[in-house]
Amino acid sequence: MLFTSPTRANIVQGARTLTLILLSWLLPVMAVIGAAFIVALMFTGLEPLWSTHRATAILLTAAAALVFLINAAYQDGRPEHRAVAVLRYASVLAAVVLLALVALATYGVALRIQQYGLTPERVGAAACVVVAACYAIGYVVAVARSGVGLRGLEPTNVATSLVIVAVLILLCSPIADPDRIAVVDQVHRLEMGQISPAQFDFAFLRFRAGRYGIEALRRLAEHPEGPEANDIADRARKTLAALYPSNIPVPPPRPFGPEQRAANITVVQPSGALPEQFLQQDWAAIQRLHFELPRCLVAVTKCDAFMADLDGDGQPEILLFDSQILLPGNSGAFKAGPDNKWEFIGTFAGTACPPRLRDALKAGRLAVVEQSLKDIEVGGVRLRLITPWCEITPKAPASR
């Protein structure tokens, strides 16, 4: 028998209400986790958050989840759909946490823009921050006016939806086109001497900024401005002639000196300081190791260091492990050469086992052991067996 229209409407409404009720019980969990995160930052500072290199995306994602769950608990605000006390108080806590997360995201975006200027991605992030701020401010005002009643969510949602439409229209128009804004800002930084021609990303103008980038390159090639106008014009002409991004030299990384490396690295075992030659060495100059080196050698992030003799020659090697994220590529071993120049000799497999591995490293429980399984050689190439993630390597049988 076919359902009549009123029956179908009741089924859909019932399914919607049940779904919102089930989702709303995630709100207390999310609110408590968010509050604990904010409190933890008061003790650790913002460095662990910035070291993820995705702070704004993480914060905005958490903010979007809170907005969704607050509305799931509130539903349409009618008395018959009034949430239980636990969910009402969780909504108040979530509104406060939401404001804190959006404030951190705003600070993160502003800091990046101040340091490195605007890019299309940062323009998009700034637009998302504006929308998130409308939700956060409106929800906190609703809490301040009516407490757990949250009267005022409806006008906030309606007003923010209009803001979203306006922001999308602006981003799709020449007024706030992300490519145009990014090109204007980056070229201004170049011409004002805030960034040198050697550090400037001309490939962005040529291949990733659309017609605005091409027009800017032509102007720089014909009518350059700034303290290094001739160099700018020469690089702009070469970039216009390039057919592929690989034809354009990659800008060298920003200067990163021994003081920053020493501040980044904590020597866990044995306690002390790393050799001065190791800190003085310009690791960023080795382009082929760009994606293999631990980030603490070339950027502001933290590492733990150990000294251990890996090859049995009596001279300890330096072992680095990222303090926050233990993944392949976030560790490395370094050996001193005969001229005291340090060489990168490889990374460690099997480091993606938090929190057990991270806790052991922090406690200094690191020891050098012999291989329990032998390598194989195929056509002169040595192949090493890697055990599955986070499994204990089997011990070799005792010799008789």
Secondary structure, 3 states (H helix, E strand, C coil): CCCCHHHHHHHHHHHHHHHHHHHHCCHHHHHHHHHHHHHHHHHHCCHHHHCCCCHHHHHHHHHHHHHHHHHHHHCCCCHHHCCCHHHHHHHHHHHHHHHHHHHHHHHHHHHHHHHHCCCHHHHHHHHHHHHHHHHHHHHHHHHHHHHHHCCCHHHHHHHHHHHHHHHHHHHCCCCCCHHHHHHHHHHHHHHCCCCCCCCCCHHHHHHHCHHHHHHHHHHHHHCCCCCCHHHHHHHHHHHHHCCCHHHCCCCCCCCCCHHHHHHHEEEEECCCCCCHHHHHCCHHHCHHHCCCCCHHHCCCCCEEEEEECCCCCCCCEEEEEECCCCCCCCEEEEEECCCCCEEEEECCCCCCCCCHHHHHHHCCCCCCCCCCCCCEEECCEEECCCCCCCCCCCCCCCCC
